[in-house]
Amino acid sequence: MASNLPGVRVPPKLTGMGEVVPVGDPQALAEAVIRIVSHPEEYQGSPAEIEKMFNPLVNADAYLRIYKELLGDLS
């Protein structure tokens, strides 16, 4: 579960493992918690896919490739 803030909302949106609720809305937060706890099977993702998306080494490598491309060094 995440508030609808940049960056914070990305993992649940990409994985489907949670919900995004409006910032400062405790009622929406409570309702989302109840939905998730009541139907956990609807919020389960693939551990392998999640690892691939959020692995720090994979993400660091992606940034390195971007920097090299920007600098004109694709070696």
CHARMM internal coordinates of N, CA and C (Angstrom, degrees):
IC EDIT
DIST 1 N 1 CA 1.4360
DIST 1 CA 1 C 1.5172
ANGL 1 N 1 CA 1 C 108.41
DIST 1 C 2 N 1.2965
ANGL 1 CA 1 C 2 N 115.53
DIHE 1 N 1 CA 1 C 2 N 141.89
DIST 2 N 2 CA 1.4567
ANGL 1 C 2 N 2 CA 119.83
DIHE 1 CA 1 C 2 N 2 CA -178.21
DIST 2 CA 2 C 1.5174
ANGL 2 N 2 CA 2 C 109.93
DIHE 1 C 2 N 2 CA 2 C -149.31
DIST 2 C 3 N 1.3143
ANGL 2 CA 2 C 3 N 114.69
DIHE 2 N 2 CA 2 C 3 N 150.48
DIST 3 N 3 CA 1.4638
ANGL 2 C 3 N 3 CA 119.52
DIHE 2 CA 2 C 3 N 3 CA 171.89
DIST 3 CA 3 C 1.5232
ANGL 3 N 3 CA 3 C 108.51
DIHE 2 C 3 N 3 CA 3 C -75.52
DIST 3 C 4 N 1.2917
ANGL 3 CA 3 C 4 N 116.37
DIHE 3 N 3 CA 3 C 4 N 154.86
DIST 4 N 4 CA 1.4551
ANGL 3 C 4 N 4 CA 122.32
DIHE 3 CA 3 C 4 N 4 CA -177.61
DIST 4 CA 4 C 1.5329
ANGL 4 N 4 CA 4 C 110.10
DIHE 3 C 4 N 4 CA 4 C -76.41
DIST 4 C 5 N 1.3308
ANGL 4 CA 4 C 5 N 114.44
DIHE 4 N 4 CA 4 C 5 N 71.70
DIST 5 N 5 CA 1.4582
ANGL 4 C 5 N 5 CA 122.21
DIHE 4 CA 4 C 5 N 5 CA 179.53
DIST 5 CA 5 C 1.5226
ANGL 5 N 5 CA 5 C 108.98
DIHE 4 C 5 N 5 CA 5 C -124.53
DIST 5 C 6 N 1.3266
ANGL 5 CA 5 C 6 N 117.57
DIHE 5 N 5 CA 5 C 6 N 148.17
DIST 6 N 6 CA 1.4697
ANGL 5 C 6 N 6 CA 119.64
DIHE 5 CA 5 C 6 N 6 CA 178.05
DIST 6 CA 6 C 1.5276
ANGL 6 N 6 CA 6 C 110.66
DIHE 5 C 6 N 6 CA 6 C -54.61
DIST 6 C 7 N 1.3083
ANGL 6 CA 6 C 7 N 115.68
DIHE 6 N 6 CA 6 C 7 N 137.10
DIST 7 N 7 CA 1.4506
ANGL 6 C 7 N 7 CA 120.96
DIHE 6 CA 6 C 7 N 7 CA 179.36
DIST 7 CA 7 C 1.5138
ANGL 7 N 7 CA 7 C 112.75
DIHE 6 C 7 N 7 CA 7 C 83.30
DIST 7 C 8 N 1.3162
ANGL 7 CA 7 C 8 N 116.76
DIHE 7 N 7 CA 7 C 8 N -49.91
DIST 8 N 8 CA 1.4618
ANGL 7 C 8 N 8 CA 121.49
DIHE 7 CA 7 C 8 N 8 CA -177.70
DIST 8 CA 8 C 1.5290
ANGL 8 N 8 CA 8 C 110.52
DIHE 7 C 8 N 8 CA 8 C -65.91
DIST 8 C 9 N 1.3046
ANGL 8 CA 8 C 9 N 117.22
DIHE 8 N 8 CA 8 C 9 N -36.33
DIST 9 N 9 CA 1.4720
ANGL 8 C 9 N 9 CA 120.99
DIHE 8 CA 8 C 9 N 9 CA -176.38
DIST 9 CA 9 C 1.5255
ANGL 9 N 9 CA 9 C 112.94
DIHE 8 C 9 N 9 CA 9 C -81.14
DIST 9 C 10 N 1.3169
ANGL 9 CA 9 C 10 N 117.88
DIHE 9 N 9 CA 9 C 10 N -10.02
DIST 10 N 10 CA 1.4613
ANGL 9 C 10 N 10 CA 120.89
DIHE 9 CA 9 C 10 N 10 CA -174.57
DIST 10 CA 10 C 1.5361
ANGL 10 N 10 CA 10 C 113.21
DIHE 9 C 10 N 10 CA 10 C -64.43
DIST 10 C 11 N 1.3418
ANGL 10 CA 10 C 11 N 120.53
DIHE 10 N 10 CA 10 C 11 N -52.57
DIST 11 N 11 CA 1.4600
ANGL 10 C 11 N 11 CA 118.54
DIHE 10 CA 10 C 11 N 11 CA -177.58
DIST 11 CA 11 C 1.5366
ANGL 11 N 11 CA 11 C 114.67
DIHE 10 C 11 N 11 CA 11 C -56.21
DIST 11 C 12 N 1.3328
ANGL 11 CA 11 C 12 N 119.99
DIHE 11 N 11 CA 11 C 12 N -48.87
DIST 12 N 12 CA 1.4654
ANGL 11 C 12 N 12 CA 116.45
DIHE 11 CA 11 C 12 N 12 CA 179.56
DIST 12 CA 12 C 1.5278
ANGL 12 N 12 CA 12 C 113.25
DIHE 11 C 12 N 12 CA 12 C -66.28
DIST 12 C 13 N 1.3214
ANGL 12 CA 12 C 13 N 117.28
DIHE 12 N 12 CA 12 C 13 N -31.31
DIST 13 N 13 CA 1.4634
ANGL 12 C 13 N 13 CA 118.97
DIHE 12 CA 12 C 13 N 13 CA 178.31
DIST 13 CA 13 C 1.5263
ANGL 13 N 13 CA 13 C 111.30
DIHE 12 C 13 N 13 CA 13 C -70.19
DIST 13 C 14 N 1.3268
ANGL 13 CA 13 C 14 N 117.83
DIHE 13 N 13 CA 13 C 14 N -40.15
DIST 14 N 14 CA 1.4612
ANGL 13 C 14 N 14 CA 120.96
DIHE 13 CA 13 C 14 N 14 CA -178.99
DIST 14 CA 14 C 1.5237
ANGL 14 N 14 CA 14 C 112.82
DIHE 13 C 14 N 14 CA 14 C -73.33
DIST 14 C 15 N 1.3183
ANGL 14 CA 14 C 15 N 116.56
DIHE 14 N 14 CA 14 C 15 N -36.06
DIST 15 N 15 CA 1.4607
ANGL 14 C 15 N 15 CA 120.51
DIHE 14 CA 14 C 15 N 15 CA -173.13
DIST 15 CA 15 C 1.5205
ANGL 15 N 15 CA 15 C 114.08
DIHE 14 C 15 N 15 CA 15 C -98.30
DIST 15 C 16 N 1.3287
ANGL 15 CA 15 C 16 N 116.91
DIHE 15 N 15 CA 15 C 16 N -22.13
DIST 16 N 16 CA 1.4596
ANGL 15 C 16 N 16 CA 119.61
DIHE 15 CA 15 C 16 N 16 CA -173.71
DIST 16 CA 16 C 1.5212
ANGL 16 N 16 CA 16 C 112.34
DIHE 15 C 16 N 16 CA 16 C 75.96
DIST 16 C 17 N 1.3290
ANGL 16 CA 16 C 17 N 116.25
DIHE 16 N 16 CA 16 C 17 N 7.65
DIST 17 N 17 CA 1.4595
ANGL 16 C 17 N 17 CA 121.02
DIHE 16 CA 16 C 17 N 17 CA -178.07
DIST 17 CA 17 C 1.5211
ANGL 17 N 17 CA 17 C 110.25
DIHE 16 C 17 N 17 CA 17 C -97.23
DIST 17 C 18 N 1.2968
ANGL 17 CA 17 C 18 N 115.78
DIHE 17 N 17 CA 17 C 18 N 71.62
DIST 18 N 18 CA 1.4493
ANGL 17 C 18 N 18 CA 120.82
DIHE 17 CA 17 C 18 N 18 CA 178.71
DIST 18 CA 18 C 1.5095
ANGL 18 N 18 CA 18 C 110.18
DIHE 17 C 18 N 18 CA 18 C 137.39
DIST 18 C 19 N 1.2910
ANGL 18 CA 18 C 19 N 115.63
DIHE 18 N 18 CA 18 C 19 N -171.79
DIST 19 N 19 CA 1.4585
ANGL 18 C 19 N 19 CA 122.16
DIHE 18 CA 18 C 19 N 19 CA 179.26
DIST 19 CA 19 C 1.5203
ANGL 19 N 19 CA 19 C 109.46
DIHE 18 C 19 N 19 CA 19 C -135.10
DIST 19 C 20 N 1.3026
ANGL 19 CA 19 C 20 N 114.79
DIHE 19 N 19 CA 19 C 20 N 158.65
DIST 20 N 20 CA 1.4687
ANGL 19 C 20 N 20 CA 121.52
DIHE 19 CA 19 C 20 N 20 CA 175.47
DIST 20 CA 20 C 1.5178
ANGL 20 N 20 CA 20 C 106.52
DIHE 19 C 20 N 20 CA 20 C -108.46
DIST 20 C 21 N 1.3146
ANGL 20 CA 20 C 21 N 115.60
DIHE 20 N 20 CA 20 C 21 N 128.76
DIST 21 N 21 CA 1.4641
ANGL 20 C 21 N 21 CA 121.04
DIHE 20 CA 20 C 21 N 21 CA -178.83
DIST 21 CA 21 C 1.5274
ANGL 21 N 21 CA 21 C 110.09
DIHE 20 C 21 N 21 CA 21 C -118.91
DIST 21 C 22 N 1.3209
ANGL 21 CA 21 C 22 N 116.68
DIHE 21 N 21 CA 21 C 22 N 154.90
DIST 22 N 22 CA 1.4686
ANGL 21 C 22 N 22 CA 119.54
DIHE 21 CA 21 C 22 N 22 CA 178.45
DIST 22 CA 22 C 1.5320
ANGL 22 N 22 CA 22 C 111.73
DIHE 21 C 22 N 22 CA 22 C -60.37
DIST 22 C 23 N 1.3052
ANGL 22 CA 22 C 23 N 115.67
DIHE 22 N 22 CA 22 C 23 N 144.82
DIST 23 N 23 CA 1.4601
ANGL 22 C 23 N 23 CA 122.16
DIHE 22 CA 22 C 23 N 23 CA 177.61
DIST 23 CA 23 C 1.5309
ANGL 23 N 23 CA 23 C 108.94
DIHE 22 C 23 N 23 CA 23 C -63.60
DIST 23 C 24 N 1.3217
ANGL 23 CA 23 C 24 N 116.39
DIHE 23 N 23 CA 23 C 24 N 134.54
DIST 24 N 24 CA 1.4545
ANGL 23 C 24 N 24 CA 121.19
DIHE 23 CA 23 C 24 N 24 CA 175.29
DIST 24 CA 24 C 1.5155
ANGL 24 N 24 CA 24 C 114.84
DIHE 23 C 24 N 24 CA 24 C 72.44
DIST 24 C 25 N 1.3280
ANGL 24 CA 24 C 25 N 118.22
DIHE 24 N 24 CA 24 C 25 N 22.52
DIST 25 N 25 CA 1.4688
ANGL 24 C 25 N 25 CA 121.33
DIHE 24 CA 24 C 25 N 25 CA -178.68
DIST 25 CA 25 C 1.5261
ANGL 25 N 25 CA 25 C 109.08
DIHE 24 C 25 N 25 CA 25 C -118.08
DIST 25 C 26 N 1.3336
ANGL 25 CA 25 C 26 N 116.75
DIHE 25 N 25 CA 25 C 26 N 87.13
DIST 26 N 26 CA 1.4622
ANGL 25 C 26 N 26 CA 119.73
DIHE 25 CA 25 C 26 N 26 CA -177.34
DIST 26 CA 26 C 1.5282
ANGL 26 N 26 CA 26 C 113.33
DIHE 25 C 26 N 26 CA 26 C -62.74
DIST 26 C 27 N 1.3241
ANGL 26 CA 26 C 27 N 117.32
DIHE 26 N 26 CA 26 C 27 N -31.13
DIST 27 N 27 CA 1.4633
ANGL 26 C 27 N 27 CA 120.56
DIHE 26 CA 26 C 27 N 27 CA 178.42
DIST 27 CA 27 C 1.5333
ANGL 27 N 27 CA 27 C 110.28
DIHE 26 C 27 N 27 CA 27 C -64.84
DIST 27 C 28 N 1.3326
ANGL 27 CA 27 C 28 N 116.94
DIHE 27 N 27 CA 27 C 28 N -45.34
DIST 28 N 28 CA 1.4661
ANGL 27 C 28 N 28 CA 120.76
DIHE 27 CA 27 C 28 N 28 CA 178.29
DIST 28 CA 28 C 1.5217
ANGL 28 N 28 CA 28 C 110.53
DIHE 27 C 28 N 28 CA 28 C -64.00
DIST 28 C 29 N 1.3194
ANGL 28 CA 28 C 29 N 116.82
DIHE 28 N 28 CA 28 C 29 N -38.38
DIST 29 N 29 CA 1.4584
ANGL 28 C 29 N 29 CA 121.39
DIHE 28 CA 28 C 29 N 29 CA 178.29
DIST 29 CA 29 C 1.5325
ANGL 29 N 29 CA 29 C 110.15
DIHE 28 C 29 N 29 CA 29 C -62.52
DIST 29 C 30 N 1.3133
ANGL 29 CA 29 C 30 N 116.95
DIHE 29 N 29 CA 29 C 30 N -47.71
DIST 30 N 30 CA 1.4659
ANGL 29 C 30 N 30 CA 121.31
DIHE 29 CA 29 C 30 N 30 CA 179.51
DIST 30 CA 30 C 1.5241
ANGL 30 N 30 CA 30 C 111.07
DIHE 29 C 30 N 30 CA 30 C -61.29
DIST 30 C 31 N 1.3109
ANGL 30 CA 30 C 31 N 117.11
DIHE 30 N 30 CA 30 C 31 N -42.99
DIST 31 N 31 CA 1.4657
ANGL 30 C 31 N 31 CA 120.78
DIHE 30 CA 30 C 31 N 31 CA -179.76
DIST 31 CA 31 C 1.5312
ANGL 31 N 31 CA 31 C 110.97
DIHE 30 C 31 N 31 CA 31 C -64.83
DIST 31 C 32 N 1.3224
ANGL 31 CA 31 C 32 N 116.92
DIHE 31 N 31 CA 31 C 32 N -39.04
DIST 32 N 32 CA 1.4627
ANGL 31 C 32 N 32 CA 120.68
DIHE 31 CA 31 C 32 N 32 CA 178.45
DIST 32 CA 32 C 1.5239
ANGL 32 N 32 CA 32 C 110.76
DIHE 31 C 32 N 32 CA 32 C -66.47
DIST 32 C 33 N 1.3241
ANGL 32 CA 32 C 33 N 117.41
DIHE 32 N 32 CA 32 C 33 N -41.44
DIST 33 N 33 CA 1.4634
ANGL 32 C 33 N 33 CA 120.78
DIHE 32 CA 32 C 33 N 33 CA 177.53
DIST 33 CA 33 C 1.5234
ANGL 33 N 33 CA 33 C 109.67
DIHE 32 C 33 N 33 CA 33 C -59.75
DIST 33 C 34 N 1.3094
ANGL 33 CA 33 C 34 N 117.02
DIHE 33 N 33 CA 33 C 34 N -45.29
DIST 34 N 34 CA 1.4658
ANGL 33 C 34 N 34 CA 121.06
DIHE 33 CA 33 C 34 N 34 CA -179.64
DIST 34 CA 34 C 1.5342
ANGL 34 N 34 CA 34 C 110.56
DIHE 33 C 34 N 34 CA 34 C -62.27
DIST 34 C 35 N 1.3441
ANGL 34 CA 34 C 35 N 117.33
DIHE 34 N 34 CA 34 C 35 N -43.13
DIST 35 N 35 CA 1.4725
ANGL 34 C 35 N 35 CA 120.00
DIHE 34 CA 34 C 35 N 35 CA 178.90
DIST 35 CA 35 C 1.5217
ANGL 35 N 35 CA 35 C 111.06
DIHE 34 C 35 N 35 CA 35 C -61.23
DIST 35 C 36 N 1.3232
ANGL 35 CA 35 C 36 N 116.30
DIHE 35 N 35 CA 35 C 36 N -45.20
DIST 36 N 36 CA 1.4626
ANGL 35 C 36 N 36 CA 120.52
DIHE 35 CA 35 C 36 N 36 CA -177.27
DIST 36 CA 36 C 1.5249
ANGL 36 N 36 CA 36 C 111.13
DIHE 35 C 36 N 36 CA 36 C -66.57
DIST 36 C 37 N 1.3221
ANGL 36 CA 36 C 37 N 117.05
DIHE 36 N 36 CA 36 C 37 N -44.79
DIST 37 N 37 CA 1.4666
ANGL 36 C 37 N 37 CA 120.87
DIHE 36 CA 36 C 37 N 37 CA -179.76
DIST 37 CA 37 C 1.5304
ANGL 37 N 37 CA 37 C 110.54
DIHE 36 C 37 N 37 CA 37 C -67.77
DIST 37 C 38 N 1.3133
ANGL 37 CA 37 C 38 N 117.05
DIHE 37 N 37 CA 37 C 38 N -33.40
DIST 38 N 38 CA 1.4667
ANGL 37 C 38 N 38 CA 121.07
DIHE 37 CA 37 C 38 N 38 CA -179.08
DIST 38 CA 38 C 1.5263
ANGL 38 N 38 CA 38 C 113.28
DIHE 37 C 38 N 38 CA 38 C -76.14
DIST 38 C 39 N 1.3350
ANGL 38 CA 38 C 39 N 117.10
DIHE 38 N 38 CA 38 C 39 N -26.44
DIST 39 N 39 CA 1.4627
ANGL 38 C 39 N 39 CA 121.50
DIHE 38 CA 38 C 39 N 39 CA -176.90
DIST 39 CA 39 C 1.5326
ANGL 39 N 39 CA 39 C 110.84
DIHE 38 C 39 N 39 CA 39 C -137.32
DIST 39 C 40 N 1.3298
ANGL 39 CA 39 C 40 N 117.86
DIHE 39 N 39 CA 39 C 40 N 61.44
DIST 40 N 40 CA 1.4653
ANGL 39 C 40 N 40 CA 119.83
DIHE 39 CA 39 C 40 N 40 CA -176.01
DIST 40 CA 40 C 1.5316
ANGL 40 N 40 CA 40 C 113.17
DIHE 39 C 40 N 40 CA 40 C -60.76
DIST 40 C 41 N 1.3168
ANGL 40 CA 40 C 41 N 117.08
DIHE 40 N 40 CA 40 C 41 N -28.79
DIST 41 N 41 CA 1.4685
ANGL 40 C 41 N 41 CA 119.98
DIHE 40 CA 40 C 41 N 41 CA -179.34
DIST 41 CA 41 C 1.5226
ANGL 41 N 41 CA 41 C 112.12
DIHE 40 C 41 N 41 CA 41 C -62.25
DIST 41 C 42 N 1.3237
ANGL 41 CA 41 C 42 N 117.63
DIHE 41 N 41 CA 41 C 42 N -25.11
DIST 42 N 42 CA 1.4628
ANGL 41 C 42 N 42 CA 121.53
DIHE 41 CA 41 C 42 N 42 CA 179.72
DIST 42 CA 42 C 1.5296
ANGL 42 N 42 CA 42 C 112.83
DIHE 41 C 42 N 42 CA 42 C -78.11
DIST 42 C 43 N 1.3203
ANGL 42 CA 42 C 43 N 116.26
DIHE 42 N 42 CA 42 C 43 N -10.73
DIST 43 N 43 CA 1.4613
ANGL 42 C 43 N 43 CA 120.58
DIHE 42 CA 42 C 43 N 43 CA -175.17
DIST 43 CA 43 C 1.5221
ANGL 43 N 43 CA 43 C 112.67
DIHE 42 C 43 N 43 CA 43 C -118.18
DIST 43 C 44 N 1.3175
ANGL 43 CA 43 C 44 N 116.75
DIHE 43 N 43 CA 43 C 44 N 15.13
DIST 44 N 44 CA 1.4577
ANGL 43 C 44 N 44 CA 120.25
DIHE 43 CA 43 C 44 N 44 CA -179.98
DIST 44 CA 44 C 1.5162
ANGL 44 N 44 CA 44 C 109.67
DIHE 43 C 44 N 44 CA 44 C -90.92
DIST 44 C 45 N 1.3124
ANGL 44 CA 44 C 45 N 115.18
DIHE 44 N 44 CA 44 C 45 N 135.94
DIST 45 N 45 CA 1.4538
ANGL 44 C 45 N 45 CA 121.18
DIHE 44 CA 44 C 45 N 45 CA 178.39
DIST 45 CA 45 C 1.5105
ANGL 45 N 45 CA 45 C 111.12
DIHE 44 C 45 N 45 CA 45 C -117.62
DIST 45 C 46 N 1.2897
ANGL 45 CA 45 C 46 N 115.44
DIHE 45 N 45 CA 45 C 46 N 175.54
DIST 46 N 46 CA 1.4546
ANGL 45 C 46 N 46 CA 121.58
DIHE 45 CA 45 C 46 N 46 CA 178.80
DIST 46 CA 46 C 1.5271
ANGL 46 N 46 CA 46 C 109.42
DIHE 45 C 46 N 46 CA 46 C -81.50
DIST 46 C 47 N 1.3345
ANGL 46 CA 46 C 47 N 117.51
DIHE 46 N 46 CA 46 C 47 N 119.66
DIST 47 N 47 CA 1.4600
ANGL 46 C 47 N 47 CA 119.10
DIHE 46 CA 46 C 47 N 47 CA 178.42
DIST 47 CA 47 C 1.5320
ANGL 47 N 47 CA 47 C 112.75
DIHE 46 C 47 N 47 CA 47 C -56.44
DIST 47 C 48 N 1.3234
ANGL 47 CA 47 C 48 N 117.11
DIHE 47 N 47 CA 47 C 48 N -37.29
DIST 48 N 48 CA 1.4697
ANGL 47 C 48 N 48 CA 119.95
DIHE 47 CA 47 C 48 N 48 CA -179.67
DIST 48 CA 48 C 1.5281
ANGL 48 N 48 CA 48 C 110.98
DIHE 47 C 48 N 48 CA 48 C -65.71
DIST 48 C 49 N 1.3222
ANGL 48 CA 48 C 49 N 117.57
DIHE 48 N 48 CA 48 C 49 N -42.23
DIST 49 N 49 CA 1.4670
ANGL 48 C 49 N 49 CA 120.96
DIHE 48 CA 48 C 49 N 49 CA 179.13
DIST 49 CA 49 C 1.5267
ANGL 49 N 49 CA 49 C 110.97
DIHE 48 C 49 N 49 CA 49 C -67.20
DIST 49 C 50 N 1.3050
ANGL 49 CA 49 C 50 N 116.89
DIHE 49 N 49 CA 49 C 50 N -38.87
DIST 50 N 50 CA 1.4722
ANGL 49 C 50 N 50 CA 120.94
DIHE 49 CA 49 C 50 N 50 CA 179.35
DIST 50 CA 50 C 1.5274
ANGL 50 N 50 CA 50 C 109.68
DIHE 49 C 50 N 50 CA 50 C -66.20
DIST 50 C 51 N 1.3298
ANGL 50 CA 50 C 51 N 116.36
DIHE 50 N 50 CA 50 C 51 N -42.47
DIST 51 N 51 CA 1.4706
ANGL 50 C 51 N 51 CA 120.68
DIHE 50 CA 50 C 51 N 51 CA 177.23
DIST 51 CA 51 C 1.5249
ANGL 51 N 51 CA 51 C 110.29
DIHE 50 C 51 N 51 CA 51 C -59.75
DIST 51 C 52 N 1.3248
ANGL 51 CA 51 C 52 N 116.29
DIHE 51 N 51 CA 51 C 52 N -42.22
DIST 52 N 52 CA 1.4613
ANGL 51 C 52 N 52 CA 120.35
DIHE 51 CA 51 C 52 N 52 CA -179.20
DIST 52 CA 52 C 1.5328
ANGL 52 N 52 CA 52 C 110.72
DIHE 51 C 52 N 52 CA 52 C -65.15
DIST 52 C 53 N 1.3288
ANGL 52 CA 52 C 53 N 116.96
DIHE 52 N 52 CA 52 C 53 N -39.31
DIST 53 N 53 CA 1.4730
ANGL 52 C 53 N 53 CA 120.67
DIHE 52 CA 52 C 53 N 53 CA -178.07
DIST 53 CA 53 C 1.5188
ANGL 53 N 53 CA 53 C 113.32
DIHE 52 C 53 N 53 CA 53 C -72.13
DIST 53 C 54 N 1.3240
ANGL 53 CA 53 C 54 N 116.70
DIHE 53 N 53 CA 53 C 54 N -37.44
DIST 54 N 54 CA 1.4600
ANGL 53 C 54 N 54 CA 119.81
DIHE 53 CA 53 C 54 N 54 CA -169.28
DIST 54 CA 54 C 1.5228
ANGL 54 N 54 CA 54 C 114.45
DIHE 53 C 54 N 54 CA 54 C -116.72
DIST 54 C 55 N 1.3236
ANGL 54 CA 54 C 55 N 117.98
DIHE 54 N 54 CA 54 C 55 N 9.39
DIST 55 N 55 CA 1.4554
ANGL 54 C 55 N 55 CA 120.92
DIHE 54 CA 54 C 55 N 55 CA 177.55
DIST 55 CA 55 C 1.5261
ANGL 55 N 55 CA 55 C 109.25
DIHE 54 C 55 N 55 CA 55 C -64.18
DIST 55 C 56 N 1.3278
ANGL 55 CA 55 C 56 N 118.41
DIHE 55 N 55 CA 55 C 56 N 122.92
DIST 56 N 56 CA 1.4669
ANGL 55 C 56 N 56 CA 120.52
DIHE 55 CA 55 C 56 N 56 CA -177.36
DIST 56 CA 56 C 1.5255
ANGL 56 N 56 CA 56 C 113.52
DIHE 55 C 56 N 56 CA 56 C -58.23
DIST 56 C 57 N 1.3344
ANGL 56 CA 56 C 57 N 117.85
DIHE 56 N 56 CA 56 C 57 N -37.21
DIST 57 N 57 CA 1.4599
ANGL 56 C 57 N 57 CA 120.08
DIHE 56 CA 56 C 57 N 57 CA -179.54
DIST 57 CA 57 C 1.5284
ANGL 57 N 57 CA 57 C 111.39
DIHE 56 C 57 N 57 CA 57 C -68.76
DIST 57 C 58 N 1.3126
ANGL 57 CA 57 C 58 N 116.70
DIHE 57 N 57 CA 57 C 58 N -37.87
DIST 58 N 58 CA 1.4708
ANGL 57 C 58 N 58 CA 120.28
DIHE 57 CA 57 C 58 N 58 CA 177.48
DIST 58 CA 58 C 1.5263
ANGL 58 N 58 CA 58 C 109.49
DIHE 57 C 58 N 58 CA 58 C -65.33
DIST 58 C 59 N 1.3236
ANGL 58 CA 58 C 59 N 115.90
DIHE 58 N 58 CA 58 C 59 N -43.83
DIST 59 N 59 CA 1.4678
ANGL 58 C 59 N 59 CA 119.55
DIHE 58 CA 58 C 59 N 59 CA -179.98
DIST 59 CA 59 C 1.5244
ANGL 59 N 59 CA 59 C 111.44
DIHE 58 C 59 N 59 CA 59 C -66.76
DIST 59 C 60 N 1.3214
ANGL 59 CA 59 C 60 N 117.57
DIHE 59 N 59 CA 59 C 60 N -39.64
DIST 60 N 60 CA 1.4645
ANGL 59 C 60 N 60 CA 120.44
DIHE 59 CA 59 C 60 N 60 CA 177.94
DIST 60 CA 60 C 1.5268
ANGL 60 N 60 CA 60 C 110.39
DIHE 59 C 60 N 60 CA 60 C -62.88
DIST 60 C 61 N 1.3367
ANGL 60 CA 60 C 61 N 116.38
DIHE 60 N 60 CA 60 C 61 N -40.64
DIST 61 N 61 CA 1.4635
ANGL 60 C 61 N 61 CA 120.42
DIHE 60 CA 60 C 61 N 61 CA 178.34
DIST 61 CA 61 C 1.5261
ANGL 61 N 61 CA 61 C 110.86
DIHE 60 C 61 N 61 CA 61 C -63.63
DIST 61 C 62 N 1.3180
ANGL 61 CA 61 C 62 N 117.27
DIHE 61 N 61 CA 61 C 62 N -39.41
DIST 62 N 62 CA 1.4656
ANGL 61 C 62 N 62 CA 120.52
DIHE 61 CA 61 C 62 N 62 CA 178.76
DIST 62 CA 62 C 1.5282
ANGL 62 N 62 CA 62 C 110.60
DIHE 61 C 62 N 62 CA 62 C -63.65
DIST 62 C 63 N 1.3300
ANGL 62 CA 62 C 63 N 117.14
DIHE 62 N 62 CA 62 C 63 N -42.28
DIST 63 N 63 CA 1.4686
ANGL 62 C 63 N 63 CA 120.07
DIHE 62 CA 62 C 63 N 63 CA 177.16
DIST 63 CA 63 C 1.5268
ANGL 63 N 63 CA 63 C 111.07
DIHE 62 C 63 N 63 CA 63 C -63.82
DIST 63 C 64 N 1.3208
ANGL 63 CA 63 C 64 N 116.43
DIHE 63 N 63 CA 63 C 64 N -41.21
DIST 64 N 64 CA 1.4551
ANGL 63 C 64 N 64 CA 120.31
DIHE 63 CA 63 C 64 N 64 CA 179.54
DIST 64 CA 64 C 1.5303
ANGL 64 N 64 CA 64 C 111.07
DIHE 63 C 64 N 64 CA 64 C -61.04
DIST 64 C 65 N 1.3364
ANGL 64 CA 64 C 65 N 116.58
DIHE 64 N 64 CA 64 C 65 N -42.49
DIST 65 N 65 CA 1.4659
ANGL 64 C 65 N 65 CA 120.12
DIHE 64 CA 64 C 65 N 65 CA 177.65
DIST 65 CA 65 C 1.5223
ANGL 65 N 65 CA 65 C 110.87
DIHE 64 C 65 N 65 CA 65 C -62.23
DIST 65 C 66 N 1.3168
ANGL 65 CA 65 C 66 N 117.79
DIHE 65 N 65 CA 65 C 66 N -40.40
DIST 66 N 66 CA 1.4701
ANGL 65 C 66 N 66 CA 121.54
DIHE 65 CA 65 C 66 N 66 CA 178.78
DIST 66 CA 66 C 1.5227
ANGL 66 N 66 CA 66 C 109.96
DIHE 65 C 66 N 66 CA 66 C -63.35
DIST 66 C 67 N 1.3325
ANGL 66 CA 66 C 67 N 116.63
DIHE 66 N 66 CA 66 C 67 N -46.66
DIST 67 N 67 CA 1.4638
ANGL 66 C 67 N 67 CA 119.76
DIHE 66 CA 66 C 67 N 67 CA -179.64
DIST 67 CA 67 C 1.5223
ANGL 67 N 67 CA 67 C 111.12
DIHE 66 C 67 N 67 CA 67 C -61.62
DIST 67 C 68 N 1.3243
ANGL 67 CA 67 C 68 N 116.52
DIHE 67 N 67 CA 67 C 68 N -43.11
DIST 68 N 68 CA 1.4656
ANGL 67 C 68 N 68 CA 120.18
DIHE 67 CA 67 C 68 N 68 CA 179.14
DIST 68 CA 68 C 1.5229
ANGL 68 N 68 CA 68 C 110.76
DIHE 67 C 68 N 68 CA 68 C -63.09
DIST 68 C 69 N 1.3128
ANGL 68 CA 68 C 69 N 116.45
DIHE 68 N 68 CA 68 C 69 N -40.41
DIST 69 N 69 CA 1.4760
ANGL 68 C 69 N 69 CA 120.09
DIHE 68 CA 68 C 69 N 69 CA 178.73
DIST 69 CA 69 C 1.5211
ANGL 69 N 69 CA 69 C 110.80
DIHE 68 C 69 N 69 CA 69 C -63.88
DIST 69 C 70 N 1.3162
ANGL 69 CA 69 C 70 N 116.06
DIHE 69 N 69 CA 69 C 70 N -42.35
DIST 70 N 70 CA 1.4698
ANGL 69 C 70 N 70 CA 120.08
DIHE 69 CA 69 C 70 N 70 CA 178.90
DIST 70 CA 70 C 1.5154
ANGL 70 N 70 CA 70 C 111.64
DIHE 69 C 70 N 70 CA 70 C -64.20
DIST 70 C 71 N 1.3259
ANGL 70 CA 70 C 71 N 116.11
DIHE 70 N 70 CA 70 C 71 N -32.74
DIST 71 N 71 CA 1.4553
ANGL 70 C 71 N 71 CA 120.81
DIHE 70 CA 70 C 71 N 71 CA 179.68
DIST 71 CA 71 C 1.5211
ANGL 71 N 71 CA 71 C 112.34
DIHE 70 C 71 N 71 CA 71 C -87.55
DIST 71 C 72 N 1.3379
ANGL 71 CA 71 C 72 N 116.82
DIHE 71 N 71 CA 71 C 72 N -3.75
DIST 72 N 72 CA 1.4495
ANGL 71 C 72 N 72 CA 120.95
DIHE 71 CA 71 C 72 N 72 CA 178.64
DIST 72 CA 72 C 1.5158
ANGL 72 N 72 CA 72 C 113.77
DIHE 71 C 72 N 72 CA 72 C 80.27
DIST 72 C 73 N 1.3335
ANGL 72 CA 72 C 73 N 117.09
DIHE 72 N 72 CA 72 C 73 N 18.65
DIST 73 N 73 CA 1.4543
ANGL 72 C 73 N 73 CA 121.30
DIHE 72 CA 72 C 73 N 73 CA -179.07
DIST 73 CA 73 C 1.5220
ANGL 73 N 73 CA 73 C 108.90
DIHE 72 C 73 N 73 CA 73 C -115.95
DIST 73 C 74 N 1.3233
ANGL 73 CA 73 C 74 N 116.05
DIHE 73 N 73 CA 73 C 74 N 98.59
DIST 74 N 74 CA 1.4590
ANGL 73 C 74 N 74 CA 120.42
DIHE 73 CA 73 C 74 N 74 CA -178.86
DIST 74 CA 74 C 1.5286
ANGL 74 N 74 CA 74 C 112.85
DIHE 73 C 74 N 74 CA 74 C -99.88
DIST 74 C 75 N 1.2992
ANGL 74 CA 74 C 75 N 117.17
DIHE 74 N 74 CA 74 C 75 N 14.01
DIST 75 N 75 CA 1.4734
ANGL 74 C 75 N 75 CA 119.63
DIHE 74 CA 74 C 75 N 75 CA -178.27
DIST 75 CA 75 C 1.5004
ANGL 75 N 75 CA 75 C 112.67
DIHE 74 C 75 N 75 CA 75 C -75.75
END
COOR INIT
IC SEED 1 N 1 CA 1 C
IC BUILD
